[in-house]
Amino acid sequence: MEITVALPHTGKTASPENISRVAEEAERMGCATVWVLERLLRPTGGGMSDHYATVYDPLETLAYVAAKTERVKLGTSIMDALFHVPATLARRFATLDRRSEGRVIAGLRQGYAPEEFVAANVPVSRRGAGFEEFIRAMRAAWDADPVSFSGRFYNIPESEINPKPLQEGGPPIVIAAMKAAAVERAGRLGFGVNPLAPSWEVLETALNCFRGAARNAGHDPEGLPIIVRTNTAVGKEYAPEGEPPLSGSHEKVVEDLERMREMGVDEVFFDMNRYAVPVREQCRILDRLRGAVLR
């Protein structure tokens, strides 16, 4: 199991210098991946953490990091697919994959904030069937020219769309999912899954649903990655009420990571930026966890 980290491109810790430092330290430690997220905006009406008032663009952040690293993979957790055009997002991922020599992981979700759907001029009703079609259209643009796609929501006239990704078939796709329909979709389509872990029961239910859907669709669940995101930081001072999985003391988090390994989780990454944990401390926490769990 890998233990990795989100880059400080959001909130009070966000800066080019901090992004560089964490990416370079993560590579030095041997981390498999660094991660970024996407938010279009933070509505001022309340309900969304003020942490999202500042969010650097995810793919431009990863392009910056690609030039400063050589081995660490570059993952999105998560791009809101429906706020983009399939051919455009396909080219952006392909360009990054070329520039990084094949290090991209394309994490996607449908989006959930109504205000962001308004800003993107996309109806919320496109969730579900429209999300699946978006992925098919995007992958069509990664395929051999001439590209064409005809669907209910998206169309690509017969065209040449380049560059193609360096990774054959395109970057691996993981789907952010917690609710049953989204988890089932990830498994049925044969993609990886990127859940949160608000409780052990919720995570276990999601993983069982994911593996069952994959198996029923003819996919080998063991070959599909499970990458858990946690928006927590290690230390009593950061622990949310009730100390959900991957929060609290170093010793408790190490035990939680071992339990996730036993559940078949392939990677856990920590996004400590919403707590404004200084990047030096983030690197120290990450290094200590990796030393304890990966020894």
VENMO-V50752 format. One record per residue. N is the residue number from 1. RES is the residue in three letters. BURIAL is b if it has 24 or more other C-alpha atoms within 12 Angstrom, else e. Layout:
<<N & RES & BURIAL> <N & RES & BURIAL>>
//
This chain:
<<1 & MET & b> <2 & GLU & b> <3 & ILE & b> <4 & THR & b> <5 & VAL & b> <6 & ALA & b> <7 & LEU & b> <8 & PRO & b> <9 & HIS & b> <10 & THR & b> <11 & GLY & b> <12 & LYS & e> <13 & THR & b> <14 & ALA & b> <15 & SER & b> <16 & PRO & b> <17 & GLU & e> <18 & ASN & b> <19 & ILE & b> <20 & SER & b> <21 & ARG & b> <22 & VAL & b> <23 & ALA & b> <24 & GLU & b> <25 & GLU & b> <26 & ALA & b> <27 & GLU & b> <28 & ARG & e> <29 & MET & b> <30 & GLY & b> <31 & CYS & b> <32 & ALA & b> <33 & THR & b> <34 & VAL & b> <35 & TRP & b> <36 & VAL & b> <37 & LEU & b> <38 & GLU & b> <39 & ARG & b> <40 & LEU & b> <41 & LEU & b> <42 & ARG & b> <43 & PRO & e> <44 & THR & e> <45 & GLY & e> <46 & GLY & e> <47 & GLY & e> <48 & MET & e> <49 & SER & e> <50 & ASP & e> <51 & HIS & b> <52 & TYR & b> <53 & ALA & e> <54 & THR & b> <55 & VAL & b> <56 & TYR & b> <57 & ASP & b> <58 & PRO & b> <59 & LEU & b> <60 & GLU & b> <61 & THR & b> <62 & LEU & b> <63 & ALA & b> <64 & TYR & b> <65 & VAL & b> <66 & ALA & b> <67 & ALA & e> <68 & LYS & b> <69 & THR & b> <70 & GLU & e> <71 & ARG & b> <72 & VAL & b> <73 & LYS & b> <74 & LEU & b> <75 & GLY & b> <76 & THR & b> <77 & SER & b> <78 & ILE & b> <79 & MET & b> <80 & ASP & b> <81 & ALA & b> <82 & LEU & b> <83 & PHE & b> <84 & HIS & b> <85 & VAL & b> <86 & PRO & b> <87 & ALA & b> <88 & THR & b> <89 & LEU & b> <90 & ALA & b> <91 & ARG & b> <92 & ARG & b> <93 & PHE & b> <94 & ALA & b> <95 & THR & b> <96 & LEU & b> <97 & ASP & b> <98 & ARG & b> <99 & ARG & b> <100 & SER & b> <101 & GLU & b> <102 & GLY & b> <103 & ARG & b> <104 & VAL & b> <105 & ILE & b> <106 & ALA & b> <107 & GLY & b> <108 & LEU & b> <109 & ARG & b> <110 & GLN & b> <111 & GLY & b> <112 & TYR & b> <113 & ALA & b> <114 & PRO & b> <115 & GLU & b> <116 & GLU & b> <117 & PHE & b> <118 & VAL & e> <119 & ALA & e> <120 & ALA & e> <121 & ASN & e> <122 & VAL & b> <123 & PRO & e> <124 & VAL & e> <125 & SER & e> <126 & ARG & e> <127 & ARG & b> <128 & GLY & b> <129 & ALA & e> <130 & GLY & b> <131 & PHE & b> <132 & GLU & b> <133 & GLU & b> <134 & PHE & b> <135 & ILE & b> <136 & ARG & b> <137 & ALA & b> <138 & MET & b> <139 & ARG & b> <140 & ALA & b> <141 & ALA & b> <142 & TRP & b> <143 & ASP & b> <144 & ALA & e> <145 & ASP & e> <146 & PRO & e> <147 & VAL & b> <148 & SER & b> <149 & PHE & b> <150 & SER & e> <151 & GLY & e> <152 & ARG & e> <153 & PHE & b> <154 & TYR & b> <155 & ASN & e> <156 & ILE & b> <157 & PRO & e> <158 & GLU & e> <159 & SER & e> <160 & GLU & e> <161 & ILE & b> <162 & ASN & b> <163 & PRO & b> <164 & LYS & b> <165 & PRO & b> <166 & LEU & b> <167 & GLN & b> <168 & GLU & e> <169 & GLY & e> <170 & GLY & b> <171 & PRO & b> <172 & PRO & b> <173 & ILE & b> <174 & VAL & b> <175 & ILE & b> <176 & ALA & b> <177 & ALA & b> <178 & MET & b> <179 & LYS & e> <180 & ALA & b> <181 & ALA & e> <182 & ALA & b> <183 & VAL & b> <184 & GLU & b> <185 & ARG & b> <186 & ALA & b> <187 & GLY & b> <188 & ARG & b> <189 & LEU & b> <190 & GLY & b> <191 & PHE & b> <192 & GLY & b> <193 & VAL & b> <194 & ASN & b> <195 & PRO & b> <196 & LEU & b> <197 & ALA & b> <198 & PRO & b> <199 & SER & e> <200 & TRP & e> <201 & GLU & e> <202 & VAL & e> <203 & LEU & b> <204 & GLU & b> <205 & THR & b> <206 & ALA & b> <207 & LEU & b> <208 & ASN & b> <209 & CYS & b> <210 & PHE & b> <211 & ARG & b> <212 & GLY & b> <213 & ALA & b> <214 & ALA & b> <215 & ARG & e> <216 & ASN & e> <217 & ALA & e> <218 & GLY & e> <219 & HIS & e> <220 & ASP & e> <221 & PRO & b> <222 & GLU & e> <223 & GLY & e> <224 & LEU & b> <225 & PRO & b> <226 & ILE & b> <227 & ILE & b> <228 & VAL & b> <229 & ARG & b> <230 & THR & b> <231 & ASN & b> <232 & THR & b> <233 & ALA & b> <234 & VAL & b> <235 & GLY & b> <236 & LYS & e> <237 & GLU & e> <238 & TYR & b> <239 & ALA & e> <240 & PRO & e> <241 & GLU & e> <242 & GLY & e> <243 & GLU & b> <244 & PRO & b> <245 & PRO & b> <246 & LEU & b> <247 & SER & b> <248 & GLY & b> <249 & SER & b> <250 & HIS & b> <251 & GLU & e> <252 & LYS & b> <253 & VAL & b> <254 & VAL & b> <255 & GLU & e> <256 & ASP & b> <257 & LEU & b> <258 & GLU & b> <259 & ARG & e> <260 & MET & b> <261 & ARG & e> <262 & GLU & e> <263 & MET & b> <264 & GLY & b> <265 & VAL & b> <266 & ASP & b> <267 & GLU & b> <268 & VAL & b> <269 & PHE & b> <270 & PHE & b> <271 & ASP & b> <272 & MET & b> <273 & ASN & b> <274 & ARG & b> <275 & TYR & b> <276 & ALA & b> <277 & VAL & b> <278 & PRO & b> <279 & VAL & b> <280 & ARG & e> <281 & GLU & e> <282 & GLN & b> <283 & CYS & b> <284 & ARG & e> <285 & ILE & b> <286 & LEU & b> <287 & ASP & b> <288 & ARG & e> <289 & LEU & b> <290 & ARG & b> <291 & GLY & e> <292 & ALA & e> <293 & VAL & b> <294 & LEU & e> <295 & ARG & e>>
//
